Amino acid sequence: MSEYNGWCNYETWAVNLWLSNEEGTYNYWAEQADGAADVYSLSRQLRAEHEDAVPVELDAIGWAADLLGAAMSAVNWEEIARHILEDVADAAPAC
């Protein structure tokens, strides 16, 4: 794997870009991060929700499912979760 735009790989960068580029999605994951117990639990939720969002129709196209599965397995969900948690912490008002 090679680094891409400061992220561990292209797949991780691309998923994070989509998560942070649309206000509603960003706000949803910021809320999820605020209620998360830790990086690991948030990363598991990120992965599960993204895997659940994959269209069922891809199963009918074996090669497409294989390629998407390979890309999804390359995503570093913990790196994204850590980034979201840091963003939420940075945005929190100082006491």
MOPAC internal coordinates of N, CA, C and O (Angstrom, degrees):
PM7 1SCF
backbone

  N    0.0000 0     0.00 0     0.00 0    0    0    0
  C    1.4458 1     0.00 0     0.00 0    1    0    0
  C    1.5245 1   109.83 1     0.00 0    2    1    0
  O    1.2310 1   121.22 1   -35.18 1    3    2    1
  N    1.3114 1   115.27 1   144.82 1    3    2    1
  C    1.4572 1   119.00 1   177.31 1    5    3    2
  C    1.5176 1   109.40 1  -123.30 1    6    5    3
  O    1.2310 1   121.80 1   -28.52 1    7    6    5
  N    1.3072 1   114.16 1   151.48 1    7    6    5
  C    1.4622 1   120.41 1  -178.40 1    9    7    6
  C    1.5239 1   110.39 1   -67.82 1   10    9    7
  O    1.2310 1   121.11 1   -31.49 1   11   10    9
  N    1.3328 1   115.48 1   148.51 1   11   10    9
  C    1.4598 1   120.82 1  -179.61 1   13   11   10
  C    1.5259 1   109.35 1  -139.46 1   14   13   11
  O    1.2310 1   120.43 1   -64.24 1   15   14   13
  N    1.3102 1   116.78 1   115.76 1   15   14   13
  C    1.4701 1   123.13 1   178.59 1   17   15   14
  C    1.5285 1   113.22 1    49.04 1   18   17   15
  O    1.2310 1   120.45 1  -141.07 1   19   18   17
  N    1.3150 1   116.74 1    38.93 1   19   18   17
  C    1.4571 1   121.49 1   178.21 1   21   19   18
  C    1.5225 1   114.41 1    87.63 1   22   21   19
  O    1.2310 1   119.88 1   177.72 1   23   22   21
  N    1.3231 1   117.83 1    -2.28 1   23   22   21
  C    1.4633 1   122.84 1   178.69 1   25   23   22
  C    1.5192 1   108.15 1  -106.19 1   26   25   23
  O    1.2310 1   120.46 1   -17.13 1   27   26   25
  N    1.3230 1   116.72 1   162.87 1   27   26   25
  C    1.4653 1   119.67 1  -174.63 1   29   27   26
  C    1.5273 1   113.13 1   -64.92 1   30   29   27
  O    1.2310 1   119.51 1   154.66 1   31   30   29
  N    1.3404 1   118.54 1   -25.34 1   31   30   29
  C    1.4645 1   121.39 1   177.20 1   33   31   30
  C    1.5314 1   109.64 1  -164.74 1   34   33   31
  O    1.2310 1   121.34 1    -7.44 1   35   34   33
  N    1.3209 1   115.05 1   172.56 1   35   34   33
  C    1.4632 1   120.83 1  -178.94 1   37   35   34
  C    1.5203 1   112.07 1   -61.25 1   38   37   35
  O    1.2310 1   120.15 1   135.92 1   39   38   37
  N    1.3319 1   117.31 1   -44.08 1   39   38   37
  C    1.4580 1   121.42 1  -176.30 1   41   39   38
  C    1.5293 1   111.40 1   -59.56 1   42   41   39
  O    1.2310 1   120.53 1   136.47 1   43   42   41
  N    1.3115 1   116.59 1   -43.53 1   43   42   41
  C    1.4677 1   121.05 1   179.21 1   45   43   42
  C    1.5260 1   110.19 1   -66.48 1   46   45   43
  O    1.2310 1   120.39 1   135.97 1   47   46   45
  N    1.3191 1   116.85 1   -44.03 1   47   46   45
  C    1.4602 1   121.27 1   177.64 1   49   47   46
  C    1.5236 1   110.88 1   -58.61 1   50   49   47
  O    1.2310 1   120.34 1   133.92 1   51   50   49
  N    1.3429 1   116.96 1   -46.08 1   51   50   49
  C    1.4649 1   121.13 1  -176.51 1   53   51   50
  C    1.5247 1   111.61 1   -64.05 1   54   53   51
  O    1.2310 1   119.95 1   135.98 1   55   54   53
  N    1.3224 1   117.70 1   -44.02 1   55   54   53
  C    1.4681 1   120.10 1   179.34 1   57   55   54
  C    1.5229 1   109.52 1   -63.67 1   58   57   55
  O    1.2310 1   120.16 1   134.08 1   59   58   57
  N    1.3335 1   117.29 1   -45.92 1   59   58   57
  C    1.4616 1   119.45 1   179.43 1   61   59   58
  C    1.5190 1   111.56 1   -61.73 1   62   61   59
  O    1.2310 1   120.19 1   141.17 1   63   62   61
  N    1.3304 1   117.23 1   -38.83 1   63   62   61
  C    1.4606 1   120.61 1   178.40 1   65   63   62
  C    1.5247 1   110.41 1   -58.55 1   66   65   63
  O    1.2310 1   120.21 1   133.81 1   67   66   65
  N    1.3286 1   117.20 1   -46.19 1   67   66   65
  C    1.4686 1   120.57 1   179.47 1   69   67   66
  C    1.5170 1   111.56 1   -65.93 1   70   69   67
  O    1.2310 1   120.18 1   144.36 1   71   70   69
  N    1.3289 1   117.26 1   -35.64 1   71   70   69
  C    1.4680 1   120.37 1  -179.96 1   73   71   70
  C    1.5199 1   112.02 1   -69.53 1   74   73   71
  O    1.2310 1   120.53 1   144.53 1   75   74   73
  N    1.3152 1   116.58 1   -35.47 1   75   74   73
  C    1.4612 1   119.29 1  -173.61 1   77   75   74
  C    1.5238 1   113.53 1   -98.53 1   78   77   75
  O    1.2310 1   119.82 1   173.96 1   79   78   77
  N    1.3199 1   117.96 1    -6.04 1   79   78   77
  C    1.4535 1   121.27 1  -173.46 1   81   79   78
  C    1.5271 1   113.60 1   -91.91 1   82   81   79
  O    1.2310 1   119.89 1   166.08 1   83   82   81
  N    1.3046 1   117.82 1   -13.92 1   83   82   81
  C    1.4642 1   121.70 1  -178.98 1   85   83   82
  C    1.5177 1   108.07 1  -119.32 1   86   85   83
  O    1.2310 1   120.29 1   -55.74 1   87   86   85
  N    1.3288 1   117.04 1   124.26 1   87   86   85
  C    1.4660 1   121.88 1  -170.16 1   89   87   86
  C    1.5232 1   113.53 1   -56.65 1   90   89   87
  O    1.2310 1   120.00 1   135.19 1   91   90   89
  N    1.3190 1   117.61 1   -44.81 1   91   90   89
  C    1.4611 1   120.14 1  -179.11 1   93   91   90
  C    1.5191 1   112.55 1   -62.76 1   94   93   91
  O    1.2310 1   120.87 1   137.36 1   95   94   93
  N    1.3217 1   115.93 1   -42.64 1   95   94   93
  C    1.4675 1   120.46 1   178.46 1   97   95   94
  C    1.5200 1   110.48 1   -66.35 1   98   97   95
  O    1.2310 1   120.64 1   135.99 1   99   98   97
  N    1.3236 1   116.38 1   -44.01 1   99   98   97
  C    1.4600 1   120.17 1   178.71 1  101   99   98
  C    1.5351 1   110.72 1   -59.76 1  102  101   99
  O    1.2310 1   120.48 1   133.83 1  103  102  101
  N    1.3211 1   116.70 1   -46.17 1  103  102  101
  C    1.4675 1   120.26 1   179.86 1  105  103  102
  C    1.5265 1   111.65 1   -63.01 1  106  105  103
  O    1.2310 1   120.57 1   140.53 1  107  106  105
  N    1.3413 1   116.51 1   -39.47 1  107  106  105
  C    1.4692 1   120.18 1   178.33 1  109  107  106
  C    1.5327 1   110.21 1   -59.52 1  110  109  107
  O    1.2310 1   120.51 1   130.79 1  111  110  109
  N    1.3369 1   116.62 1   -49.21 1  111  110  109
  C    1.4668 1   119.15 1  -177.76 1  113  111  110
  C    1.5280 1   111.89 1   -71.84 1  114  113  111
  O    1.2310 1   119.32 1   151.71 1  115  114  113
  N    1.3186 1   118.90 1   -28.29 1  115  114  113
  C    1.4672 1   121.07 1   174.02 1  117  115  114
  C    1.5288 1   109.68 1   -65.20 1  118  117  115
  O    1.2310 1   120.28 1   139.53 1  119  118  117
  N    1.3355 1   117.07 1   -40.47 1  119  118  117
  C    1.4678 1   120.56 1   176.39 1  121  119  118
  C    1.5220 1   111.22 1   -65.43 1  122  121  119
  O    1.2310 1   120.81 1   138.92 1  123  122  121
  N    1.3314 1   116.06 1   -41.08 1  123  122  121
  C    1.4685 1   119.76 1   178.81 1  125  123  122
  C    1.5333 1   110.01 1   -63.99 1  126  125  123
  O    1.2310 1   120.65 1   140.29 1  127  126  125
  N    1.3164 1   116.36 1   -39.71 1  127  126  125
  C    1.4633 1   120.95 1   179.41 1  129  127  126
  C    1.5159 1   111.05 1   -65.22 1  130  129  127
  O    1.2310 1   120.93 1   142.25 1  131  130  129
  N    1.3329 1   115.83 1   -37.75 1  131  130  129
  C    1.4590 1   120.34 1  -179.35 1  133  131  130
  C    1.5296 1   111.25 1   -62.76 1  134  133  131
  O    1.2310 1   120.45 1   148.70 1  135  134  133
  N    1.3220 1   116.75 1   -31.30 1  135  134  133
  C    1.4576 1   120.77 1  -179.63 1  137  135  134
  C    1.5183 1   114.31 1   -98.07 1  138  137  135
  O    1.2310 1   120.21 1   179.21 1  139  138  137
  N    1.3364 1   117.21 1    -0.79 1  139  138  137
  C    1.4653 1   120.86 1  -176.75 1  141  139  138
  C    1.5242 1   111.65 1   -75.60 1  142  141  139
  O    1.2310 1   121.17 1   -35.21 1  143  142  141
  N    1.3106 1   115.37 1   144.79 1  143  142  141
  C    1.4640 1   120.82 1   178.73 1  145  143  142
  C    1.5250 1   111.27 1   -72.25 1  146  145  143
  O    1.2310 1   120.59 1   141.86 1  147  146  145
  N    1.3395 1   116.49 1   -38.14 1  147  146  145
  C    1.4622 1   120.86 1  -177.27 1  149  147  146
  C    1.5287 1   110.08 1  -166.21 1  150  149  147
  O    1.2310 1   120.76 1    -0.61 1  151  150  149
  N    1.3193 1   116.15 1   179.39 1  151  150  149
  C    1.4605 1   122.09 1  -179.39 1  153  151  150
  C    1.5227 1   110.77 1   -59.38 1  154  153  151
  O    1.2310 1   120.53 1   136.75 1  155  154  153
  N    1.3174 1   116.60 1   -43.25 1  155  154  153
  C    1.4600 1   120.71 1  -176.54 1  157  155  154
  C    1.5242 1   111.57 1   -62.45 1  158  157  155
  O    1.2310 1   119.70 1   134.71 1  159  158  157
  N    1.3160 1   118.17 1   -45.29 1  159  158  157
  C    1.4655 1   119.94 1  -178.82 1  161  159  158
  C    1.5267 1   111.22 1   -66.65 1  162  161  159
  O    1.2310 1   119.97 1   141.60 1  163  162  161
  N    1.3345 1   117.66 1   -38.40 1  163  162  161
  C    1.4654 1   120.18 1   177.44 1  165  163  162
  C    1.5234 1   110.30 1   -67.05 1  166  165  163
  O    1.2310 1   120.06 1   140.33 1  167  166  165
  N    1.3271 1   117.50 1   -39.67 1  167  166  165
  C    1.4651 1   119.84 1  -179.85 1  169  167  166
  C    1.5246 1   111.09 1   -65.94 1  170  169  167
  O    1.2310 1   120.02 1   143.66 1  171  170  169
  N    1.3218 1   117.56 1   -36.34 1  171  170  169
  C    1.4715 1   120.73 1   176.90 1  173  171  170
  C    1.5228 1   110.52 1   -65.94 1  174  173  171
  O    1.2310 1   120.19 1   140.32 1  175  174  173
  N    1.3158 1   117.24 1   -39.68 1  175  174  173
  C    1.4602 1   121.06 1   178.32 1  177  175  174
  C    1.5328 1   110.69 1   -66.47 1  178  177  175
  O    1.2310 1   120.51 1   136.26 1  179  178  177
  N    1.3323 1   116.62 1   -43.74 1  179  178  177
  C    1.4657 1   120.78 1   177.05 1  181  179  178
  C    1.5240 1   110.65 1   -56.18 1  182  181  179
  O    1.2310 1   120.98 1   129.68 1  183  182  181
  N    1.3165 1   115.74 1   -50.32 1  183  182  181
  C    1.4644 1   120.32 1  -177.98 1  185  183  182
  C    1.5273 1   110.94 1   -62.48 1  186  185  183
  O    1.2310 1   120.17 1   132.32 1  187  186  185
  N    1.3257 1   117.27 1   -47.68 1  187  186  185
  C    1.4629 1   121.17 1  -177.51 1  189  187  186
  C    1.5221 1   111.48 1   -60.84 1  190  189  187
  O    1.2310 1   120.22 1   134.01 1  191  190  189
  N    1.3234 1   117.18 1   -45.99 1  191  190  189
  C    1.4633 1   119.79 1  -178.34 1  193  191  190
  C    1.5194 1   112.08 1   -67.13 1  194  193  191
  O    1.2310 1   120.17 1   145.70 1  195  194  193
  N    1.3249 1   117.27 1   -34.30 1  195  194  193
  C    1.4632 1   119.45 1   177.87 1  197  195  194
  C    1.5295 1   111.59 1   -74.41 1  198  197  195
  O    1.2310 1   120.09 1   142.85 1  199  198  197
  N    1.3081 1   117.42 1   -37.15 1  199  198  197
  C    1.4646 1   119.70 1   176.12 1  201  199  198
  C    1.5223 1   110.64 1   -66.29 1  202  201  199
  O    1.2310 1   120.14 1   141.66 1  203  202  201
  N    1.3198 1   117.33 1   -38.34 1  203  202  201
  C    1.4696 1   121.19 1   178.40 1  205  203  202
  C    1.5289 1   111.98 1   -66.84 1  206  205  203
  O    1.2310 1   120.03 1   155.52 1  207  206  205
  N    1.3225 1   117.55 1   -24.48 1  207  206  205
  C    1.4631 1   121.59 1  -177.42 1  209  207  206
  C    1.5336 1   112.80 1   -81.71 1  210  209  207
  O    1.2310 1   120.14 1   170.62 1  211  210  209
  N    1.3227 1   117.33 1    -9.38 1  211  210  209
  C    1.4605 1   120.24 1  -179.76 1  213  211  210
  C    1.5270 1   108.77 1   -68.98 1  214  213  211
  O    1.2310 1   119.86 1   -52.06 1  215  214  213
  N    1.3254 1   117.87 1   127.94 1  215  214  213
  C    1.4695 1   120.69 1  -178.44 1  217  215  214
  C    1.5289 1   112.89 1   -60.64 1  218  217  215
  O    1.2310 1   120.66 1   -43.89 1  219  218  217
  N    1.3083 1   116.34 1   136.11 1  219  218  217
  C    1.4618 1   122.74 1  -179.97 1  221  219  218
  C    1.5283 1   110.58 1   -60.70 1  222  221  219
  O    1.2310 1   120.06 1   149.59 1  223  222  221
  N    1.3231 1   117.49 1   -30.41 1  223  222  221
  C    1.4554 1   121.75 1  -178.11 1  225  223  222
  C    1.5265 1   112.67 1   -58.28 1  226  225  223
  O    1.2310 1   120.02 1   157.45 1  227  226  225
  N    1.3257 1   117.56 1   -22.55 1  227  226  225
  C    1.4600 1   119.82 1  -179.91 1  229  227  226
  C    1.5243 1   111.87 1   -65.00 1  230  229  227
  O    1.2310 1   120.00 1   154.22 1  231  230  229
  N    1.3215 1   117.61 1   -25.78 1  231  230  229
  C    1.4606 1   120.19 1   178.35 1  233  231  230
  C    1.5257 1   111.28 1   -61.52 1  234  233  231
  O    1.2310 1   120.31 1   152.40 1  235  234  233
  N    1.3202 1   117.01 1   -27.60 1  235  234  233
  C    1.4652 1   121.29 1   179.48 1  237  235  234
  C    1.5271 1   111.31 1   -75.44 1  238  237  235
  O    1.2310 1   120.33 1   161.17 1  239  238  237
  N    1.3069 1   116.97 1   -18.83 1  239  238  237
  C    1.4674 1   121.27 1   179.56 1  241  239  238
  C    1.5244 1   106.67 1  -112.32 1  242  241  239
  O    1.2310 1   120.77 1   -91.49 1  243  242  241
  N    1.3056 1   116.14 1    88.51 1  243  242  241
  C    1.4630 1   122.37 1  -173.15 1  245  243  242
  C    1.5119 1   115.11 1   -50.63 1  246  245  243
  O    1.2310 1   120.32 1   131.64 1  247  246  245
  N    1.3339 1   116.99 1   -48.36 1  247  246  245
  C    1.4530 1   119.11 1  -176.74 1  249  247  246
  C    1.5275 1   111.59 1   -65.92 1  250  249  247
  O    1.2310 1   120.29 1   143.95 1  251  250  249
  N    1.3398 1   117.05 1   -36.05 1  251  250  249
  C    1.4676 1   120.12 1   179.76 1  253  251  250
  C    1.5254 1   109.99 1   -67.93 1  254  253  251
  O    1.2310 1   120.75 1   138.99 1  255  254  253
  N    1.3274 1   116.18 1   -41.01 1  255  254  253
  C    1.4663 1   120.18 1   178.02 1  257  255  254
  C    1.5258 1   110.41 1   -63.88 1  258  257  255
  O    1.2310 1   120.30 1   139.83 1  259  258  257
  N    1.3202 1   117.04 1   -40.17 1  259  258  257
  C    1.4672 1   120.61 1   178.49 1  261  259  258
  C    1.5216 1   111.63 1   -62.90 1  262  261  259
  O    1.2310 1   120.72 1   135.38 1  263  262  261
  N    1.3418 1   116.23 1   -44.62 1  263  262  261
  C    1.4626 1   119.47 1  -179.56 1  265  263  262
  C    1.5196 1   112.28 1   -66.81 1  266  265  263
  O    1.2310 1   120.68 1   137.31 1  267  266  265
  N    1.3383 1   116.31 1   -42.69 1  267  266  265
  C    1.4585 1   119.18 1   178.73 1  269  267  266
  C    1.5265 1   110.24 1   -66.17 1  270  269  267
  O    1.2310 1   120.43 1   139.79 1  271  270  269
  N    1.3219 1   116.79 1   -40.21 1  271  270  269
  C    1.4628 1   120.21 1   177.88 1  273  271  270
  C    1.5189 1   112.02 1   -60.51 1  274  273  271
  O    1.2310 1   120.82 1   139.45 1  275  274  273
  N    1.3273 1   116.03 1   -40.55 1  275  274  273
  C    1.4672 1   120.19 1   178.36 1  277  275  274
  C    1.5297 1   110.86 1   -64.68 1  278  277  275
  O    1.2310 1   120.80 1   137.36 1  279  278  277
  N    1.3289 1   116.07 1   -42.64 1  279  278  277
  C    1.4708 1   119.68 1   179.21 1  281  279  278
  C    1.5213 1   110.83 1   -65.75 1  282  281  279
  O    1.2310 1   120.26 1   137.42 1  283  282  281
  N    1.3310 1   117.11 1   -42.58 1  283  282  281
  C    1.4681 1   120.53 1  -179.73 1  285  283  282
  C    1.5300 1   110.89 1   -64.34 1  286  285  283
  O    1.2310 1   120.29 1   143.95 1  287  286  285
  N    1.3238 1   117.05 1   -36.05 1  287  286  285
  C    1.4656 1   118.86 1  -179.60 1  289  287  286
  C    1.5259 1   111.96 1   -73.18 1  290  289  287
  O    1.2310 1   120.25 1   161.57 1  291  290  289
  N    1.3298 1   117.13 1   -18.43 1  291  290  289
  C    1.4638 1   120.57 1   178.25 1  293  291  290
  C    1.5296 1   112.54 1   -82.70 1  294  293  291
  O    1.2310 1   120.25 1   164.70 1  295  294  293
  N    1.3301 1   117.13 1   -15.30 1  295  294  293
  C    1.4654 1   120.51 1  -178.98 1  297  295  294
  C    1.5312 1   109.35 1   -67.97 1  298  297  295
  O    1.2310 1   120.93 1   -48.29 1  299  298  297
  N    1.3155 1   115.83 1   131.71 1  299  298  297
  C    1.4601 1   121.32 1   175.99 1  301  299  298
  C    1.5350 1   107.49 1   -92.17 1  302  301  299
  O    1.2310 1   121.26 1   -90.22 1  303  302  301
  N    1.3273 1   115.20 1    89.78 1  303  302  301
  C    1.4615 1   121.50 1  -175.22 1  305  303  302
  C    1.5249 1   112.03 1   -63.87 1  306  305  303
  O    1.2310 1   120.40 1   147.67 1  307  306  305
  N    1.3389 1   116.85 1   -32.33 1  307  306  305
  C    1.4686 1   119.85 1   178.75 1  309  307  306
  C    1.5198 1   111.12 1   -68.06 1  310  309  307
  O    1.2310 1   119.88 1   143.33 1  311  310  309
  N    1.3223 1   117.84 1   -36.67 1  311  310  309
  C    1.4697 1   120.19 1   177.65 1  313  311  310
  C    1.5314 1   110.06 1   -63.49 1  314  313  311
  O    1.2310 1   120.38 1   137.89 1  315  314  313
  N    1.3213 1   116.87 1   -42.11 1  315  314  313
  C    1.4642 1   120.48 1   178.48 1  317  315  314
  C    1.5228 1   110.22 1   -65.87 1  318  317  315
  O    1.2310 1   120.30 1   135.32 1  319  318  317
  N    1.3231 1   117.03 1   -44.68 1  319  318  317
  C    1.4717 1   120.90 1   179.56 1  321  319  318
  C    1.5248 1   110.66 1   -60.38 1  322  321  319
  O    1.2310 1   120.35 1   136.51 1  323  322  321
  N    1.3221 1   116.94 1   -43.49 1  323  322  321
  C    1.4597 1   121.03 1   178.46 1  325  323  322
  C    1.5272 1   110.52 1   -59.97 1  326  325  323
  O    1.2310 1   120.89 1   136.72 1  327  326  325
  N    1.3275 1   115.91 1   -43.28 1  327  326  325
  C    1.4665 1   121.15 1   179.62 1  329  327  326
  C    1.5336 1   111.03 1   -62.58 1  330  329  327
  O    1.2310 1   120.17 1   135.57 1  331  330  329
  N    1.3187 1   117.28 1   -44.43 1  331  330  329
  C    1.4690 1   121.07 1   179.42 1  333  331  330
  C    1.5239 1   110.26 1   -63.10 1  334  333  331
  O    1.2310 1   120.44 1   135.09 1  335  334  333
  N    1.3256 1   116.77 1   -44.91 1  335  334  333
  C    1.4717 1   120.48 1   179.54 1  337  335  334
  C    1.5186 1   111.26 1   -61.70 1  338  337  335
  O    1.2310 1   120.31 1   140.58 1  339  338  337
  N    1.3259 1   117.00 1   -39.42 1  339  338  337
  C    1.4662 1   120.33 1   178.14 1  341  339  338
  C    1.5262 1   110.93 1   -66.20 1  342  341  339
  O    1.2310 1   120.25 1   139.53 1  343  342  341
  N    1.3394 1   117.13 1   -40.47 1  343  342  341
  C    1.4649 1   120.58 1   177.47 1  345  343  342
  C    1.5254 1   111.05 1   -61.05 1  346  345  343
  O    1.2310 1   120.71 1   136.63 1  347  346  345
  N    1.3287 1   116.24 1   -43.37 1  347  346  345
  C    1.4603 1   121.25 1  -179.30 1  349  347  346
  C    1.5348 1   110.09 1   -64.77 1  350  349  347
  O    1.2310 1   120.93 1   137.92 1  351  350  349
  N    1.3353 1   115.83 1   -42.08 1  351  350  349
  C    1.4701 1   119.85 1   179.18 1  353  351  350
  C    1.5313 1   111.28 1   -65.35 1  354  353  351
  O    1.2310 1   120.53 1   140.49 1  355  354  353
  N    1.3268 1   116.59 1   -39.51 1  355  354  353
  C    1.4643 1   120.60 1   179.09 1  357  355  354
  C    1.5116 1   112.46 1   -67.10 1  358  357  355
  O    1.2310 1   120.86 1   149.03 1  359  358  357
  N    1.3411 1   115.96 1   -30.97 1  359  358  357
  C    1.4778 1   120.54 1  -178.02 1  361  359  358
  C    1.5227 1   112.69 1   -83.92 1  362  361  359
  O    1.2310 1   120.29 1   167.15 1  363  362  361
  N    1.3264 1   117.06 1   -12.85 1  363  362  361
  C    1.4665 1   120.70 1  -178.13 1  365  363  362
  C    1.5330 1   109.39 1   -67.46 1  366  365  363
  O    1.2310 1   120.76 1   -40.74 1  367  366  365
  N    1.3301 1   116.16 1   139.26 1  367  366  365
  C    1.4727 1   118.88 1   178.82 1  369  367  366
  C    1.5295 1   110.71 1   -67.10 1  370  369  367
  O    1.2310 1   121.35 1   -37.32 1  371  370  369
  N    1.3064 1   115.03 1   142.68 1  371  370  369
  C    1.4662 1   120.59 1   178.34 1  373  371  370
  C    1.5391 1   109.23 1   -73.11 1  374  373  371
  O    1.2310 1   121.13 1   -35.19 1  375  374  373
  N    1.3095 1   115.45 1   144.81 1  375  374  373
  C    1.4760 1   120.07 1   180.00 1  377  375  374
  C    1.5003 1   110.83 1   -87.93 1  378  377  375
  O    1.2310 1   120.10 1   180.00 1  379  378  377

